[in-house]
Amino acid sequence: MRRAAAVLFALVASTALAQDAGKEIRRYREMVAEGSPAELFELGGEALWKRPQGPKNVSLEKCDLGQGPGVVKGAYARLPRYFGDADRVMDLETRLVYCMQTLQGRSSEEATAHVFGTADEPSEMESLSAYIAGQSHGVKMQPGISHPKEKAAFELGRALYFHRTGPWDFSCASCHGQEGKRIRLQELPALSERKYAGPVAASWPAYRISTSQFITLQWRMNDCYRQMRMPEPTFGSDATVALILFIAATGAGETYAGPGNKR
Ligand code: HEC
């Protein structure tokens, strides 16, 4: 589509100026990382993990994130993965919704009603993801790639990544397809390549400096589909989980360095 190509060309500029700015953004990120606001969300998330809630009035402390009931340490680094009890591949947030339903007796509608919060009011999901991801800091990332359903999810994620769709005929790769691309000074990593997918996967979920919010990969998928002028995906859908597994598995082996900081 020629119009889409023209729009994309206008949006994406990789000038010398942008490269200087990129260096500054990286420096700023390093400064912020030394005392990251993400820690506040981690503390909030830990309290929520331990707080009895829902019709059954129990906490999430017995939730099995893949390493056994209640094991939080290192769990995020092994996600997404296949869970036999649910018979599906789940990322962190999808698994949390499952635990909210099975342990706390909450409905999926209620558990996913406010998954994207604001700076003043972070959502339960965002705070929980900050806490749980933080417990994998320094752990090598090894999402599930051996179970047939994991393999199928990876293939679905790859297909979705390259599938052109929507009014502008964009795929993920239209923006995240080439080295050195930028939009609004933000780097656009080619997520189908190990060297870019690794550091990206190792930095999410993250604190977003420009909006003072804590953001999750589910949020990122929604926001990129919005940029593609596509309808908002269902929270924790097979499609978003597949894309997240595709990125995580492409970047496997990276040491988890998050929760990170984004512009
Ligand atoms: C129209 C261009 C566009 C398309 C198409 C697009 N994205 Fe993005 N994506 C962006 C921009 C811009 C950012 C950075 C946003 C920011 O930080 O302000 C981004 C950021 C990301 C990030 C975070 C990168 C990092 O450095 O942490 C991921 C992951 C991502 N996109 C995945 C996807 C996936 C998966 C798709 C397809 C479903 C997709 N994107 C489609 C523009 C796009």
Residues whose N, C-alpha, C, O or C-beta is under 5 A from the ligand:
A	BS01	HEC	F170 S171 C172 C175 I183 Q186 E187 V200 R220 C224 Q227 M228 L243 R263
